[in-house]
């Protein structure tokens, strides 16, 4: 267990985040799984002190263990990760755009 320091705090905040595809559809198949694992471990746009420790992609849900400093909102980080990954998935995989009956989301 490694503690991190910033100017006014010492912390070790790890979050286990789980989210599912809409209606728990089994959309995260073989090619998508590898793409998402790579995407989340090397995600651009996150602050430098946010660390993604583990990523596990199942067919209908994703597990992520992430270290987020106390000064950053967990909700904003997850919102950014979900929205940017959804956009990139729709750009790369054609079936993701039409999988949800034209609603535009996964």
N, CA, C and O atoms as a GROMACS GRO file, in nm:
protein
  424
    1UNK      N    1   0.085  -0.116   0.000
    1UNK     CA    2   0.000   0.000   0.000
    1UNK      C    3   0.090   0.124   0.000
    1UNK      O    4   0.171   0.144   0.091
    2UNK      N    5   0.075   0.204  -0.102
    2UNK     CA    6   0.158   0.323  -0.116
    2UNK      C    7   0.073   0.447  -0.092
    2UNK      O    8  -0.032   0.464  -0.154
    3UNK      N    9   0.119   0.533  -0.005
    3UNK     CA   10   0.050   0.658   0.020
    3UNK      C   11   0.102   0.764  -0.075
    3UNK      O   12   0.219   0.762  -0.113
    4UNK      N   13   0.016   0.855  -0.113
    4UNK     CA   14   0.053   0.965  -0.200
    4UNK      C   15   0.044   1.095  -0.121
    4UNK      O   16  -0.032   1.105  -0.025
    5UNK      N   17   0.123   1.192  -0.162
    5UNK     CA   18   0.125   1.320  -0.093
    5UNK      C   19   0.091   1.432  -0.189
    5UNK      O   20   0.127   1.428  -0.307
    6UNK      N   21   0.020   1.532  -0.138
    6UNK     CA   22   0.010   1.660  -0.206
    6UNK      C   23   0.039   1.766  -0.101
    6UNK      O   24   0.088   1.733   0.007
    7UNK      N   25   0.010   1.889  -0.129
    7UNK     CA   26   0.055   1.995  -0.038
    7UNK      C   27  -0.006   1.988   0.101
    7UNK      O   28   0.060   2.023   0.198
    8UNK      N   29  -0.131   1.944   0.113
    8UNK     CA   30  -0.196   1.947   0.244
    8UNK      C   31  -0.255   1.813   0.287
    8UNK      O   32  -0.333   1.807   0.382
    9UNK      N   33  -0.219   1.706   0.218
    9UNK     CA   34  -0.280   1.579   0.255
    9UNK      C   35  -0.190   1.462   0.216
    9UNK      O   36  -0.109   1.471   0.124
   10UNK      N   37  -0.207   1.353   0.289
   10UNK     CA   38  -0.150   1.224   0.252
   10UNK      C   39  -0.270   1.133   0.233
   10UNK      O   40  -0.357   1.126   0.319
   11UNK      N   41  -0.275   1.064   0.121
   11UNK     CA   42  -0.396   0.988   0.091
   11UNK      C   43  -0.363   0.857   0.020
   11UNK      O   44  -0.256   0.840  -0.038
   12UNK      N   45  -0.458   0.767   0.027
   12UNK     CA   46  -0.457   0.645  -0.051
   12UNK      C   47  -0.603   0.613  -0.083
   12UNK      O   48  -0.666   0.532  -0.014
   13UNK      N   49  -0.656   0.675  -0.184
   13UNK     CA   50  -0.796   0.658  -0.220
   13UNK      C   51  -0.804   0.574  -0.346
   13UNK      O   52  -0.768   0.619  -0.455
   14UNK      N   53  -0.852   0.453  -0.332
   14UNK     CA   54  -0.874   0.364  -0.445
   14UNK      C   55  -1.023   0.341  -0.459
   14UNK      O   56  -1.093   0.317  -0.360
   15UNK      N   57  -1.072   0.350  -0.579
   15UNK     CA   58  -1.214   0.330  -0.606
   15UNK      C   59  -1.231   0.213  -0.700
   15UNK      O   60  -1.160   0.200  -0.800
   16UNK      N   61  -1.326   0.126  -0.668
   16UNK     CA   62  -1.363   0.016  -0.755
   16UNK      C   63  -1.493   0.057  -0.824
   16UNK      O   64  -1.599   0.059  -0.763
   17UNK      N   65  -1.482   0.089  -0.951
   17UNK     CA   66  -1.595   0.139  -1.029
   17UNK      C   67  -1.644   0.027  -1.121
   17UNK      O   68  -1.565  -0.039  -1.188
   18UNK      N   69  -1.776   0.007  -1.124
   18UNK     CA   70  -1.836  -0.091  -1.214
   18UNK      C   71  -1.946  -0.021  -1.291
   18UNK      O   72  -2.032   0.044  -1.231
   19UNK      N   73  -1.945  -0.034  -1.423
   19UNK     CA   74  -2.059   0.016  -1.499
   19UNK      C   75  -2.095  -0.083  -1.608
   19UNK      O   76  -2.012  -0.161  -1.654
   20UNK      N   77  -2.222  -0.079  -1.647
   20UNK     CA   78  -2.275  -0.177  -1.741
   20UNK      C   79  -2.315  -0.108  -1.870
   20UNK      O   80  -2.332   0.014  -1.876
   21UNK      N   81  -2.330  -0.189  -1.973
   21UNK     CA   82  -2.386  -0.137  -2.097
   21UNK      C   83  -2.536  -0.121  -2.079
   21UNK      O   84  -2.596  -0.182  -1.989
   22UNK      N   85  -2.596  -0.042  -2.162
   22UNK     CA   86  -2.741  -0.019  -2.150
   22UNK      C   87  -2.816  -0.151  -2.170
   22UNK      O   88  -2.788  -0.225  -2.264
   23UNK      N   89  -2.908  -0.177  -2.084
   23UNK     CA   90  -2.988  -0.299  -2.082
   23UNK      C   91  -2.903  -0.425  -2.064
   23UNK      O   92  -2.948  -0.536  -2.093
   24UNK      N   93  -2.781  -0.408  -2.016
   24UNK     CA   94  -2.685  -0.518  -1.996
   24UNK      C   95  -2.666  -0.601  -2.122
   24UNK      O   96  -2.650  -0.723  -2.114
   25UNK      N   97  -2.668  -0.538  -2.235
   25UNK     CA   98  -2.644  -0.609  -2.360
   25UNK      C   99  -2.500  -0.654  -2.367
   25UNK      O  100  -2.409  -0.585  -2.320
   26UNK      N  101  -2.479  -0.768  -2.426
   26UNK     CA  102  -2.346  -0.826  -2.435
   26UNK      C  103  -2.274  -0.771  -2.559
   26UNK      O  104  -2.255  -0.842  -2.658
   27UNK      N  105  -2.235  -0.643  -2.550
   27UNK     CA  106  -2.173  -0.573  -2.662
   27UNK      C  107  -2.021  -0.575  -2.657
   27UNK      O  108  -1.955  -0.552  -2.758
   28UNK      N  109  -1.965  -0.601  -2.541
   28UNK     CA  110  -1.820  -0.588  -2.524
   28UNK      C  111  -1.753  -0.721  -2.558
   28UNK      O  112  -1.701  -0.791  -2.471
   29UNK      N  113  -1.756  -0.754  -2.685
   29UNK     CA  114  -1.704  -0.881  -2.736
   29UNK      C  115  -1.553  -0.872  -2.753
   29UNK      O  116  -1.491  -0.773  -2.712
   30UNK      N  117  -1.494  -0.973  -2.814
   30UNK     CA  118  -1.349  -0.990  -2.814
   30UNK      C  119  -1.270  -0.868  -2.861
   30UNK      O  120  -1.183  -0.822  -2.787
   31UNK      N  121  -1.293  -0.814  -2.976
   31UNK     CA  122  -1.216  -0.700  -3.024
   31UNK      C  123  -1.239  -0.574  -2.943
   31UNK      O  124  -1.147  -0.495  -2.921
   32UNK      N  125  -1.362  -0.556  -2.899
   32UNK     CA  126  -1.397  -0.439  -2.819
   32UNK      C  127  -1.330  -0.448  -2.682
   32UNK      O  128  -1.286  -0.347  -2.628
   33UNK      N  129  -1.323  -0.568  -2.627
   33UNK     CA  130  -1.262  -0.588  -2.495
   33UNK      C  131  -1.116  -0.543  -2.495
   33UNK      O  132  -1.075  -0.467  -2.406
   34UNK      N  133  -1.038  -0.588  -2.592
   34UNK     CA  134  -0.896  -0.550  -2.598
   34UNK      C  135  -0.881  -0.400  -2.620
   34UNK      O  136  -0.793  -0.337  -2.562
   35UNK      N  137  -0.966  -0.343  -2.705
   35UNK     CA  138  -0.959  -0.200  -2.732
   35UNK      C  139  -0.988  -0.119  -2.605
   35UNK      O  140  -0.918  -0.022  -2.577
   36UNK      N  141  -1.090  -0.159  -2.529
   36UNK     CA  142  -1.125  -0.087  -2.406
   36UNK      C  143  -1.017  -0.099  -2.299
   36UNK      O  144  -0.987  -0.002  -2.229
   37UNK      N  145  -0.958  -0.217  -2.286
   37UNK     CA  146  -0.851  -0.233  -2.187
   37UNK      C  147  -0.734  -0.141  -2.218
   37UNK      O  148  -0.678  -0.077  -2.129
   38UNK      N  149  -0.697  -0.134  -2.346
   38UNK     CA  150  -0.588  -0.043  -2.386
   38UNK      C  151  -0.627   0.103  -2.366
   38UNK      O  152  -0.547   0.184  -2.320
   39UNK      N  153  -0.750   0.135  -2.401
   39UNK     CA  154  -0.798   0.272  -2.392
   39UNK      C  155  -0.797   0.322  -2.247
   39UNK      O  156  -0.753   0.434  -2.221
   40UNK      N  157  -0.847   0.241  -2.154
   40UNK     CA  158  -0.856   0.285  -2.016
   40UNK      C  159  -0.720   0.290  -1.946
   40UNK      O  160  -0.698   0.375  -1.861
   41UNK      N  161  -0.629   0.200  -1.981
   41UNK     CA  162  -0.498   0.205  -1.916
   41UNK      C  163  -0.414   0.322  -1.965
   41UNK      O  164  -0.326   0.368  -1.893
   42UNK      N  165  -0.439   0.370  -2.087
   42UNK     CA  166  -0.362   0.482  -2.143
   42UNK      C  167  -0.453   0.596  -2.183
   42UNK      O  168  -0.437   0.652  -2.292
   43UNK      N  169  -0.548   0.633  -2.100
   43UNK     CA  170  -0.646   0.733  -2.137
   43UNK      C  171  -0.587   0.874  -2.136
   43UNK      O  172  -0.529   0.917  -2.036
   44UNK      N  173  -0.603   0.944  -2.247
   44UNK     CA  174  -0.559   1.082  -2.255
   44UNK      C  175  -0.663   1.172  -2.191
   44UNK      O  176  -0.782   1.139  -2.188
   45UNK      N  177  -0.619   1.286  -2.140
   45UNK     CA  178  -0.711   1.383  -2.084
   45UNK      C  179  -0.730   1.372  -1.934
   45UNK      O  180  -0.787   1.463  -1.873
   46UNK      N  181  -0.683   1.263  -1.874
   46UNK     CA  182  -0.691   1.253  -1.728
   46UNK      C  183  -0.573   1.326  -1.668
   46UNK      O  184  -0.467   1.337  -1.729
   47UNK      N  185  -0.592   1.377  -1.548
   47UNK     CA  186  -0.482   1.446  -1.480
   47UNK      C  187  -0.371   1.346  -1.449
   47UNK      O  188  -0.396   1.226  -1.436
   48UNK      N  189  -0.250   1.397  -1.437
   48UNK     CA  190  -0.133   1.309  -1.423
   48UNK      C  191  -0.130   1.229  -1.293
   48UNK      O  192  -0.066   1.124  -1.288
   49UNK      N  193  -0.197   1.276  -1.187
   49UNK     CA  194  -0.195   1.202  -1.062
   49UNK      C  195  -0.312   1.105  -1.047
   49UNK      O  196  -0.330   1.046  -0.940
   50UNK      N  197  -0.392   1.088  -1.152
   50UNK     CA  198  -0.497   0.986  -1.153
   50UNK      C  199  -0.437   0.861  -1.216
   50UNK      O  200  -0.382   0.866  -1.326
   51UNK      N  201  -0.448   0.749  -1.146
   51UNK     CA  202  -0.386   0.625  -1.192
   51UNK      C  203  -0.492   0.516  -1.206
   51UNK      O  204  -0.565   0.488  -1.111
   52UNK      N  205  -0.499   0.456  -1.324
   52UNK     CA  206  -0.586   0.342  -1.346
   52UNK      C  207  -0.504   0.217  -1.314
   52UNK      O  208  -0.407   0.187  -1.385
   53UNK      N  209  -0.541   0.147  -1.209
   53UNK     CA  210  -0.462   0.031  -1.165
   53UNK      C  211  -0.501  -0.098  -1.236
   53UNK      O  212  -0.414  -0.170  -1.284
   54UNK      N  213  -0.630  -0.127  -1.243
   54UNK     CA  214  -0.675  -0.251  -1.305
   54UNK      C  215  -0.798  -0.224  -1.390
   54UNK      O  216  -0.881  -0.140  -1.356
   55UNK      N  217  -0.807  -0.296  -1.500
   55UNK     CA  218  -0.925  -0.289  -1.587
   55UNK      C  219  -0.964  -0.432  -1.620
   55UNK      O  220  -0.881  -0.513  -1.661
   56UNK      N  221  -1.093  -0.463  -1.600
   56UNK     CA  222  -1.145  -0.594  -1.634
   56UNK      C  223  -1.274  -0.572  -1.712
   56UNK      O  224  -1.371  -0.517  -1.660
   57UNK      N  225  -1.274  -0.615  -1.837
   57UNK     CA  226  -1.390  -0.596  -1.924
   57UNK      C  227  -1.458  -0.730  -1.943
   57UNK      O  228  -1.398  -0.825  -1.993
   58UNK      N  229  -1.584  -0.737  -1.904
   58UNK     CA  230  -1.668  -0.855  -1.928
   58UNK      C  231  -1.759  -0.825  -2.047
   58UNK      O  232  -1.750  -0.716  -2.105
   59UNK      N  233  -1.845  -0.919  -2.085
   59UNK     CA  234  -1.929  -0.898  -2.202
   59UNK      C  235  -2.034  -0.790  -2.182
   59UNK      O  236  -2.076  -0.725  -2.279
   60UNK      N  237  -2.079  -0.769  -2.058
   60UNK     CA  238  -2.185  -0.671  -2.036
   60UNK      C  239  -2.152  -0.568  -1.928
   60UNK      O  240  -2.237  -0.486  -1.894
   61UNK      N  241  -2.031  -0.570  -1.873
   61UNK     CA  242  -1.993  -0.470  -1.774
   61UNK      C  243  -1.842  -0.454  -1.766
   61UNK      O  244  -1.767  -0.538  -1.818
   62UNK      N  245  -1.798  -0.346  -1.701
   62UNK     CA  246  -1.657  -0.312  -1.690
   62UNK      C  247  -1.624  -0.285  -1.543
   62UNK      O  248  -1.699  -0.215  -1.474
   63UNK      N  249  -1.513  -0.341  -1.495
   63UNK     CA  250  -1.461  -0.313  -1.362
   63UNK      C  251  -1.333  -0.232  -1.378
   63UNK      O  252  -1.247  -0.266  -1.459
   64UNK      N  253  -1.319  -0.125  -1.300
   64UNK     CA  254  -1.198  -0.044  -1.302
   64UNK      C  255  -1.160  -0.012  -1.158
   64UNK      O  256  -1.244   0.031  -1.079
   65UNK      N  257  -1.033  -0.034  -1.124
   65UNK     CA  258  -0.979   0.010  -0.995
   65UNK      C  259  -0.892   0.131  -1.028
   65UNK      O  260  -0.797   0.121  -1.106
   66UNK      N  261  -0.925   0.244  -0.967
   66UNK     CA  262  -0.862   0.371  -1.002
   66UNK      C  263  -0.827   0.448  -0.876
   66UNK      O  264  -0.899   0.444  -0.776
   67UNK      N  265  -0.714   0.518  -0.880
   67UNK     CA  266  -0.672   0.605  -0.770
   67UNK      C  267  -0.698   0.749  -0.813
   67UNK      O  268  -0.644   0.796  -0.913
   68UNK      N  269  -0.782   0.817  -0.735
   68UNK     CA  270  -0.819   0.956  -0.765
   68UNK      C  271  -0.787   1.039  -0.642
   68UNK      O  272  -0.830   1.004  -0.532
   69UNK      N  273  -0.712   1.148  -0.658
   69UNK     CA  274  -0.681   1.231  -0.540
   69UNK      C  275  -0.806   1.298  -0.484
   69UNK      O  276  -0.904   1.317  -0.556
   70UNK      N  277  -0.804   1.334  -0.355
   70UNK     CA  278  -0.922   1.391  -0.291
   70UNK      C  279  -0.968   1.524  -0.349
   70UNK      O  280  -1.084   1.561  -0.333
   71UNK      N  281  -0.880   1.598  -0.414
   71UNK     CA  282  -0.918   1.729  -0.468
   71UNK      C  283  -0.998   1.718  -0.597
   71UNK      O  284  -1.054   1.817  -0.643
   72UNK      N  285  -1.005   1.599  -0.655
   72UNK     CA  286  -1.076   1.578  -0.782
   72UNK      C  287  -1.205   1.502  -0.754
   72UNK      O  288  -1.207   1.407  -0.675
   73UNK      N  289  -1.313   1.543  -0.818
   73UNK     CA  290  -1.442   1.477  -0.801
   73UNK      C  291  -1.443   1.342  -0.874
   73UNK      O  292  -1.410   1.334  -0.993
   74UNK      N  293  -1.481   1.239  -0.802
   74UNK     CA  294  -1.488   1.105  -0.862
   74UNK      C  295  -1.591   1.103  -0.974
   74UNK      O  296  -1.568   1.043  -1.079
   75UNK      N  297  -1.702   1.168  -0.952
   75UNK     CA  298  -1.809   1.171  -1.053
   75UNK      C  299  -1.762   1.235  -1.183
   75UNK      O  300  -1.796   1.187  -1.291
   76UNK      N  301  -1.685   1.343  -1.174
   76UNK     CA  302  -1.637   1.408  -1.296
   76UNK      C  303  -1.537   1.322  -1.372
   76UNK      O  304  -1.536   1.321  -1.495
   77UNK      N  305  -1.452   1.249  -1.300
   77UNK     CA  306  -1.356   1.160  -1.365
   77UNK      C  307  -1.428   1.048  -1.438
   77UNK      O  308  -1.396   1.018  -1.553
   78UNK      N  309  -1.525   0.986  -1.372
   78UNK     CA  310  -1.598   0.876  -1.433
   78UNK      C  311  -1.683   0.926  -1.549
   78UNK      O  312  -1.695   0.858  -1.651
   79UNK      N  313  -1.742   1.043  -1.535
   79UNK     CA  314  -1.819   1.101  -1.645
   79UNK      C  315  -1.731   1.122  -1.768
   79UNK      O  316  -1.773   1.091  -1.880
   80UNK      N  317  -1.610   1.173  -1.747
   80UNK     CA  318  -1.518   1.193  -1.858
   80UNK      C  319  -1.479   1.059  -1.921
   80UNK      O  320  -1.476   1.047  -2.043
   81UNK      N  321  -1.449   0.960  -1.838
   81UNK     CA  322  -1.408   0.829  -1.890
   81UNK      C  323  -1.520   0.763  -1.970
   81UNK      O  324  -1.494   0.707  -2.077
   82UNK      N  325  -1.642   0.769  -1.920
   82UNK     CA  326  -1.753   0.706  -1.990
   82UNK      C  327  -1.786   0.778  -2.120
   82UNK      O  328  -1.811   0.713  -2.222
   83UNK      N  329  -1.787   0.910  -2.118
   83UNK     CA  330  -1.825   0.982  -2.239
   83UNK      C  331  -1.717   0.970  -2.346
   83UNK      O  332  -1.749   0.949  -2.463
   84UNK      N  333  -1.590   0.983  -2.309
   84UNK     CA  334  -1.485   0.974  -2.410
   84UNK      C  335  -1.471   0.831  -2.465
   84UNK      O  336  -1.446   0.814  -2.584
   85UNK      N  337  -1.488   0.730  -2.380
   85UNK     CA  338  -1.480   0.593  -2.430
   85UNK      C  339  -1.599   0.560  -2.520
   85UNK      O  340  -1.584   0.488  -2.618
   86UNK      N  341  -1.717   0.611  -2.486
   86UNK     CA  342  -1.834   0.588  -2.572
   86UNK      C  343  -1.817   0.650  -2.709
   86UNK      O  344  -1.853   0.590  -2.810
   87UNK      N  345  -1.763   0.770  -2.713
   87UNK     CA  346  -1.740   0.838  -2.842
   87UNK      C  347  -1.638   0.760  -2.925
   87UNK      O  348  -1.658   0.739  -3.045
   88UNK      N  349  -1.530   0.716  -2.861
   88UNK     CA  350  -1.426   0.643  -2.934
   88UNK      C  351  -1.474   0.507  -2.980
   88UNK      O  352  -1.436   0.461  -3.088
   89UNK      N  353  -1.559   0.442  -2.900
   89UNK     CA  354  -1.615   0.313  -2.942
   89UNK      C  355  -1.705   0.329  -3.064
   89UNK      O  356  -1.699   0.247  -3.156
   90UNK      N  357  -1.785   0.432  -3.066
   90UNK     CA  358  -1.874   0.454  -3.180
   90UNK      C  359  -1.796   0.490  -3.306
   90UNK      O  360  -1.839   0.458  -3.416
   91UNK      N  361  -1.682   0.559  -3.289
   91UNK     CA  362  -1.600   0.591  -3.405
   91UNK      C  363  -1.533   0.467  -3.462
   91UNK      O  364  -1.523   0.453  -3.584
   92UNK      N  365  -1.488   0.376  -3.376
   92UNK     CA  366  -1.410   0.261  -3.420
   92UNK      C  367  -1.498   0.144  -3.465
   92UNK      O  368  -1.465   0.077  -3.562
   93UNK      N  369  -1.609   0.118  -3.395
   93UNK     CA  370  -1.692   0.002  -3.423
   93UNK      C  371  -1.829   0.047  -3.473
   93UNK      O  372  -1.903   0.114  -3.402
   94UNK      N  373  -1.860   0.009  -3.596
   94UNK     CA  374  -1.985   0.050  -3.661
   94UNK      C  375  -2.107  -0.005  -3.587
   94UNK      O  376  -2.208   0.066  -3.574
   95UNK      N  377  -2.101  -0.128  -3.538
   95UNK     CA  378  -2.219  -0.189  -3.476
   95UNK      C  379  -2.258  -0.121  -3.345
   95UNK      O  380  -2.372  -0.135  -3.300
   96UNK      N  381  -2.167  -0.046  -3.284
   96UNK     CA  382  -2.200   0.024  -3.160
   96UNK      C  383  -2.299   0.138  -3.184
   96UNK      O  384  -2.378   0.171  -3.096
   97UNK      N  385  -2.294   0.197  -3.302
   97UNK     CA  386  -2.386   0.308  -3.331
   97UNK      C  387  -2.531   0.262  -3.344
   97UNK      O  388  -2.623   0.334  -3.307
   98UNK      N  389  -2.550   0.143  -3.395
   98UNK     CA  390  -2.686   0.094  -3.420
   98UNK      C  391  -2.734  -0.006  -3.316
   98UNK      O  392  -2.848  -0.052  -3.324
   99UNK      N  393  -2.651  -0.042  -3.220
   99UNK     CA  394  -2.686  -0.148  -3.125
   99UNK      C  395  -2.800  -0.110  -3.032
   99UNK      O  396  -2.870  -0.198  -2.982
  100UNK      N  397  -2.820   0.017  -3.007
  100UNK     CA  398  -2.921   0.060  -2.912
  100UNK      C  399  -3.043   0.122  -2.979
  100UNK      O  400  -3.101   0.216  -2.926
  101UNK      N  401  -3.081   0.071  -3.093
  101UNK     CA  402  -3.202   0.114  -3.162
  101UNK      C  403  -3.204   0.263  -3.189
  101UNK      O  404  -3.308   0.328  -3.176
  102UNK      N  405  -3.089   0.318  -3.227
  102UNK     CA  406  -3.082   0.456  -3.267
  102UNK      C  407  -3.083   0.558  -3.156
  102UNK      O  408  -3.094   0.678  -3.182
  103UNK      N  409  -3.070   0.512  -3.032
  103UNK     CA  410  -3.071   0.608  -2.919
  103UNK      C  411  -2.939   0.679  -2.905
  103UNK      O  412  -2.933   0.783  -2.840
  104UNK      N  413  -2.833   0.627  -2.964
  104UNK     CA  414  -2.705   0.697  -2.962
  104UNK      C  415  -2.616   0.662  -2.844
  104UNK      O  416  -2.509   0.721  -2.832
  105UNK      N  417  -2.652   0.570  -2.759
  105UNK     CA  418  -2.569   0.540  -2.644
  105UNK      C  419  -2.538   0.392  -2.634
  105UNK      O  420  -2.598   0.309  -2.702
  106UNK      N  421  -2.443   0.359  -2.547
  106UNK     CA  422  -2.416   0.218  -2.523
  106UNK      C  423  -2.436   0.188  -2.376
  106UNK      O  424  -2.418   0.074  -2.333
   0.00000   0.00000   0.00000
